[in-house]
Amino acid sequence: MQSKRYNTATELLDNPSFRLWIRTGQDHDGWEQWLLNNPDQKQLVRQAKNMLLAIGQMPPPDEDQTELALSQTWERIRHLEEPSIRRSMKLWWRAAAAILLTGIGFCVYLLSSQGSISMQTISALFSEQQQEQINQTQKELVVNLEDGSSVILQPGSKLSYPDHFEKAERKVHLSGEAFFEISKDAKRPFLVYTRDVVTRVVGTSFRIKAGDENPDVEVLVKTGKVLVSELTDSGAHSPKNVSLLPNQSVSFVKEKKTFKKIASVTPSEKPIDYLTFEFEDTSVAEIFKAIENSYGLTVEYPKALLDKCYLSTSLSDQPLLEKMKIICESLGADTSFEIRKDKIIINSNGCSQI
């Protein structure tokens, strides 16, 4: 049974059972269940699958081709050790994956000599891998990021983010208003860039208002601690910053280029801002209702099997995906979830305590 978390598509491709599952559908090591338990890894699996299918269209090059291609591309992969390419299939997969990701020259070389990969495939693999979500509806839109963080995007707002975050930090860009629940990762801070400020966190929840209708930017913290800095004209972080704790708020006044702490924060009417998500012997139906009210999603679950289930749990400082994982694990090993557009589907045979 799979339990490991993967950081790169290359790590997935190193696993022979993963390759077997993607290419033949034979799931001897529980990849399907692993993906159900880790929905935030879907984007990574999709990228690895695309790479595997693209590589699968190429006959493995002979040794001369490999050495020529690697000499042209490997110098650009400074963080990897210089490989010793032989006939090892594992090294072939690593080399091919690295080349697909970083060495377009190799793909063009193979294309010209063998005609094995379409230009459409190459273009897709070497795109910037940036996503953009624009909420054009009249209700809130939930965006789940690859690191497990959740963003509740208000109508008319836009969020830009990469398919895969960098190893050192996680960056997104916001235009408009959104509520953020950031997955904890002390080694990779999360940065939200808006018009004039950048908000830096590790794991916390907060709201940012940076709409075009107001020249100022406002940050309100629900849990954890955030650091808000001014952005200079060059896009760099200014040393001018302010630190915020729970229930504190600050406004960056664009006209004066100064931060102004808000002494009295007006209570929000949005459930995600004021619900604590602390549950003591609470029915599952009530917990799911809190999820629905907070995220604007519909939770579908087998009521006949779960209507007598009660939980005591703390979900106050967790993103949506982590909340759902904790709930499902608390109900029992046979309970899982998946998100389909604006619905959360719960699959369960009942709770373990009954």
C-alpha positions as CSV (number, residue, x, y, z in Angstrom):
1,M,0.0,0.0,0.0
2,Q,1.4,3.4,-1.0
3,S,1.9,6.0,1.8
4,K,4.8,8.2,0.5
5,R,4.2,11.8,-0.7
6,Y,6.0,12.8,-3.9
7,N,7.5,16.1,-4.7
8,T,8.3,15.7,-8.4
9,A,7.0,13.8,-11.4
10,T,10.5,12.2,-11.7
11,E,10.1,10.6,-8.3
12,L,6.9,9.0,-9.4
13,L,8.5,7.8,-12.6
14,D,11.3,6.2,-10.6
15,N,8.7,3.7,-9.2
16,P,8.2,0.7,-11.5
17,S,4.8,-0.1,-10.1
18,F,3.6,3.4,-10.8
19,R,4.7,3.1,-14.4
20,L,3.0,-0.3,-14.6
21,W,-0.2,1.2,-13.2
22,I,-0.3,4.1,-15.7
23,R,0.6,2.0,-18.7
24,T,-1.5,-1.2,-18.1
25,G,-3.9,-0.3,-15.3
26,Q,-2.5,-3.1,-13.1
27,D,-2.6,-1.7,-9.5
28,H,-0.7,-4.1,-7.4
29,D,0.6,-1.5,-4.9
30,G,-2.6,0.5,-4.1
31,W,-2.0,3.5,-6.3
32,E,-5.7,4.2,-6.8
33,Q,-6.4,4.2,-3.1
34,W,-3.3,6.4,-2.5
35,L,-4.7,8.9,-5.0
36,L,-8.1,8.9,-3.3
37,N,-6.4,9.6,0.0
38,N,-4.1,12.3,-1.4
39,P,-6.2,14.3,-3.9
40,D,-3.7,17.2,-3.8
41,Q,-1.2,14.9,-5.7
42,K,-3.5,14.6,-8.7
43,Q,-1.8,17.3,-10.7
44,L,1.6,15.7,-10.1
45,V,0.3,12.3,-11.2
46,R,-1.2,14.0,-14.3
47,Q,2.2,15.5,-15.2
48,A,4.0,12.2,-14.6
49,K,1.4,10.4,-16.8
50,N,1.9,12.9,-19.6
51,M,5.6,12.5,-19.4
52,L,5.3,8.7,-19.4
53,L,3.0,8.6,-22.4
54,A,5.3,11.0,-24.3
55,I,8.4,8.9,-23.4
56,G,6.5,5.8,-24.3
57,Q,6.2,7.1,-27.9
58,M,10.0,7.2,-28.2
59,P,12.1,4.1,-28.8
60,P,14.9,4.1,-26.3
61,P,17.8,5.8,-28.2
62,D,21.0,4.0,-28.7
63,E,24.1,4.8,-26.6
64,D,25.5,7.3,-29.1
65,Q,22.3,9.3,-29.2
66,T,22.0,9.3,-25.5
67,E,25.5,10.5,-24.9
68,L,25.1,13.3,-27.5
69,A,21.8,14.5,-26.1
70,L,23.0,14.4,-22.5
71,S,26.1,16.4,-23.3
72,Q,23.9,19.1,-24.7
73,T,21.4,19.3,-21.8
74,W,22.8,17.9,-18.6
75,E,24.9,20.9,-17.9
76,R,21.7,22.9,-17.3
77,I,20.6,20.5,-14.6
78,R,23.1,21.7,-11.9
79,H,21.2,20.2,-8.9
80,L,21.5,16.7,-10.2
81,E,24.6,14.5,-10.2
82,E,26.3,13.8,-13.5
83,P,24.7,10.4,-14.5
84,S,26.5,7.4,-15.8
85,I,24.1,6.2,-18.6
86,R,24.2,2.5,-19.4
87,R,21.4,0.1,-20.1
88,S,19.7,0.5,-16.7
89,M,16.0,1.1,-17.3
90,K,15.7,3.2,-14.1
91,L,18.4,5.5,-15.3
92,W,16.7,5.7,-18.7
93,W,13.5,6.8,-17.1
94,R,15.2,9.4,-15.0
95,A,17.2,10.8,-18.0
96,A,14.2,10.9,-20.3
97,A,12.0,12.6,-17.7
98,A,14.7,15.2,-16.9
99,I,15.2,15.8,-20.6
100,L,11.5,16.2,-21.2
101,L,11.3,18.7,-18.4
102,T,14.5,20.7,-19.0
103,G,16.0,19.9,-22.4
104,I,13.8,20.7,-25.4
105,G,16.8,20.3,-27.6
106,F,16.8,16.5,-27.0
107,C,13.1,16.3,-28.0
108,V,13.7,18.3,-31.1
109,Y,16.7,16.1,-31.9
110,L,14.7,12.9,-31.6
111,L,11.8,14.5,-33.5
112,S,14.0,15.4,-36.5
113,S,15.8,12.0,-36.5
114,Q,12.9,9.7,-35.7
115,G,9.7,11.7,-35.9
116,S,8.4,10.0,-32.8
117,I,6.9,12.9,-30.7
118,S,4.4,15.5,-32.0
119,M,5.2,19.2,-31.6
120,Q,1.8,19.5,-29.8
121,T,3.1,17.1,-27.1
122,I,6.4,19.0,-26.8
123,S,4.6,22.4,-26.5
124,A,2.3,21.1,-23.8
125,L,5.2,19.6,-21.8
126,F,7.3,22.8,-22.0
127,S,4.6,25.3,-21.3
128,E,4.9,27.6,-18.3
129,Q,2.5,25.3,-16.4
130,Q,0.7,28.3,-14.9
131,Q,-2.9,28.2,-14.0
132,E,-5.4,31.1,-13.8
133,Q,-8.7,30.9,-12.0
134,I,-11.2,33.8,-12.6
135,N,-14.4,33.6,-10.6
136,Q,-17.0,34.7,-13.1
137,T,-19.9,33.4,-11.0
138,Q,-22.0,35.1,-8.4
139,K,-20.8,32.8,-5.6
140,E,-17.5,31.9,-4.0
141,L,-15.1,29.6,-5.9
142,V,-12.9,27.1,-4.1
143,V,-9.4,26.5,-5.6
144,N,-7.3,23.7,-4.2
145,L,-3.6,24.0,-4.8
146,E,-1.1,21.2,-5.3
147,D,0.4,21.7,-1.8
148,G,-3.0,21.1,-0.1
149,S,-3.7,24.8,0.5
150,S,-7.2,26.1,-0.2
151,V,-8.3,29.4,-1.6
152,I,-11.9,30.7,-1.5
153,L,-12.1,33.2,-4.4
154,Q,-14.7,35.9,-4.3
155,P,-16.8,36.8,-7.4
156,G,-14.9,38.9,-9.9
157,S,-11.5,37.9,-8.4
158,K,-8.5,36.2,-10.1
159,L,-5.9,33.9,-8.8
160,S,-2.7,32.9,-10.7
161,Y,-0.5,30.0,-9.5
162,P,1.9,27.4,-10.9
163,D,1.1,23.8,-11.5
164,H,4.0,23.0,-9.1
165,F,5.5,25.2,-6.5
166,E,9.2,25.8,-6.3
167,K,11.3,24.0,-3.7
168,A,12.1,27.1,-1.8
169,E,8.8,29.0,-1.7
170,R,5.2,28.9,-2.9
171,K,4.0,32.0,-4.8
172,V,0.6,33.0,-6.1
173,H,-0.8,36.3,-7.4
174,L,-4.2,37.7,-6.4
175,S,-6.4,40.3,-8.0
176,G,-9.5,40.9,-5.9
177,E,-10.6,39.2,-2.7
178,A,-9.9,35.7,-1.3
179,F,-9.7,33.7,1.9
180,F,-6.6,31.6,2.2
181,E,-6.0,28.4,4.2
182,I,-2.3,27.6,3.9
183,S,-0.9,24.1,4.3
184,K,1.9,24.0,6.8
185,D,5.4,23.7,5.4
186,A,8.1,25.5,7.5
187,K,10.7,25.0,4.8
188,R,8.6,26.6,2.0
189,P,6.9,29.9,2.9
190,F,3.7,30.8,1.1
191,L,3.7,34.3,-0.6
192,V,0.6,36.1,-1.9
193,Y,1.4,38.9,-4.3
194,T,-1.2,41.6,-4.8
195,R,-1.1,45.0,-6.4
196,D,1.2,46.8,-3.8
197,V,2.0,44.3,-1.1
198,V,3.2,40.7,-0.6
199,T,1.8,38.6,2.3
200,R,4.2,35.9,3.6
201,V,3.1,32.9,5.7
202,V,4.0,29.4,6.6
203,G,0.7,27.8,7.6
204,T,-2.3,30.0,8.6
205,S,-5.6,31.3,7.4
206,F,-6.3,34.9,6.4
207,R,-8.3,37.1,4.0
208,I,-6.9,39.6,1.5
209,K,-8.9,42.4,-0.1
210,A,-7.1,43.9,-3.2
211,G,-9.9,44.7,-5.6
212,D,-9.8,47.4,-8.3
213,E,-12.7,49.3,-6.6
214,N,-10.4,50.2,-3.7
215,P,-6.8,51.5,-4.2
216,D,-5.8,50.2,-0.7
217,V,-5.0,46.5,0.2
218,E,-6.4,45.0,3.4
219,V,-5.2,41.8,5.1
220,L,-7.1,40.2,8.0
221,V,-5.7,37.2,9.9
222,K,-7.9,34.5,11.3
223,T,-5.3,32.0,12.6
224,G,-1.5,31.9,12.8
225,K,0.9,34.8,11.9
226,V,1.6,36.7,8.7
227,L,4.1,39.2,7.6
228,V,2.9,41.9,5.1
229,S,5.5,43.8,3.1
230,E,5.3,46.6,0.6
231,L,6.3,45.9,-2.9
232,T,8.7,48.3,-4.5
233,D,8.4,49.5,-8.1
234,S,10.9,46.8,-9.2
235,G,8.8,44.1,-7.5
236,A,11.2,43.5,-4.7
237,H,10.1,43.2,-1.0
238,S,10.5,46.5,0.9
239,P,11.9,46.4,4.4
240,K,8.8,48.3,5.4
241,N,6.5,45.6,6.8
242,V,4.0,44.7,9.5
243,S,3.5,41.5,11.5
244,L,-0.1,40.3,12.2
245,L,-1.5,37.9,14.7
246,P,-5.0,36.3,14.9
247,N,-7.9,38.7,14.7
248,Q,-5.6,41.6,13.6
249,S,-5.9,43.5,10.4
250,V,-3.9,46.0,8.4
251,S,-4.5,48.3,5.5
252,F,-1.8,49.4,3.1
253,V,-2.7,53.0,2.1
254,K,-1.6,53.4,-1.4
255,E,-1.7,57.2,-1.5
256,K,0.7,57.5,1.5
257,K,2.5,54.2,0.9
258,T,2.1,53.4,4.6
259,F,0.6,50.6,6.7
260,K,-2.3,51.4,8.9
261,K,-3.4,48.8,11.5
262,I,-7.1,48.6,11.9
263,A,-8.0,48.9,15.6
264,S,-11.5,47.6,15.4
265,V,-12.1,44.8,12.9
266,T,-15.7,44.6,11.7
267,P,-17.0,41.0,12.3
268,S,-17.4,39.2,9.0
269,E,-20.6,37.6,7.9
270,K,-18.9,34.9,6.0
271,P,-18.9,31.5,7.9
272,I,-15.3,30.7,6.9
273,D,-14.1,33.8,8.8
274,Y,-15.9,33.2,12.1
275,L,-16.5,29.4,12.4
276,T,-13.9,27.8,14.7
277,F,-14.2,24.2,13.3
278,E,-13.8,22.9,16.8
279,F,-16.2,19.9,17.2
280,E,-17.0,18.0,20.4
281,D,-19.3,15.0,20.1
282,T,-20.8,16.6,17.0
283,S,-22.9,14.8,14.4
284,V,-21.3,14.2,11.0
285,A,-24.3,15.9,9.4
286,E,-23.6,19.1,11.4
287,I,-19.9,19.0,10.5
288,F,-20.7,18.6,6.8
289,K,-23.2,21.4,7.0
290,A,-20.4,23.7,8.4
291,I,-18.2,22.6,5.5
292,E,-21.0,23.5,3.0
293,N,-21.7,26.9,4.6
294,S,-18.0,27.8,4.7
295,Y,-16.9,26.7,1.3
296,G,-20.0,27.0,-0.8
297,L,-19.8,23.3,-1.8
298,T,-22.4,20.6,-1.6
299,V,-21.4,17.5,0.5
300,E,-23.0,14.3,-0.7
301,Y,-22.7,11.3,1.7
302,P,-24.6,8.1,2.5
303,K,-26.9,9.5,5.2
304,A,-28.3,6.1,6.2
305,L,-24.8,4.9,7.1
306,L,-23.5,8.1,8.7
307,D,-26.6,9.7,10.4
308,K,-25.7,8.2,13.8
309,C,-22.0,9.0,13.6
310,Y,-20.5,11.7,15.9
311,L,-17.0,13.1,16.0
312,S,-14.8,15.1,18.3
313,T,-12.0,16.8,16.4
314,S,-10.2,20.1,15.8
315,L,-10.1,21.4,12.2
316,S,-9.6,25.1,13.0
317,D,-6.2,25.6,11.3
318,Q,-6.5,23.2,8.4
319,P,-7.1,23.7,4.6
320,L,-10.2,22.1,3.1
321,L,-8.4,19.0,1.8
322,E,-6.8,18.3,5.2
323,K,-10.2,18.9,6.9
324,M,-11.8,16.2,4.7
325,K,-8.9,13.8,5.2
326,I,-9.1,14.1,9.0
327,I,-12.9,13.6,8.9
328,C,-12.7,10.5,6.7
329,E,-9.8,9.0,8.7
330,S,-11.9,9.6,11.9
331,L,-14.9,7.8,10.5
332,G,-12.8,4.8,9.5
333,A,-10.6,3.2,7.0
334,D,-13.4,2.5,4.5
335,T,-14.3,6.2,4.2
336,S,-12.8,8.4,1.5
337,F,-13.7,11.5,-0.5
338,E,-13.3,13.2,-3.8
339,I,-14.1,16.7,-5.1
340,R,-16.0,17.1,-8.3
341,K,-16.4,20.7,-9.3
342,D,-18.7,22.2,-6.6
343,K,-19.4,18.9,-4.8
344,I,-17.6,16.8,-2.2
345,I,-18.5,13.1,-2.6
346,I,-18.1,10.9,0.5
347,N,-17.8,7.2,0.1
348,S,-18.2,5.2,3.3
349,N,-19.5,2.0,4.8
350,G,-20.3,3.7,8.1
351,C,-18.3,4.9,11.1
352,S,-15.9,2.6,13.0
353,Q,-17.3,3.4,16.5
354,I,-20.7,1.9,15.8
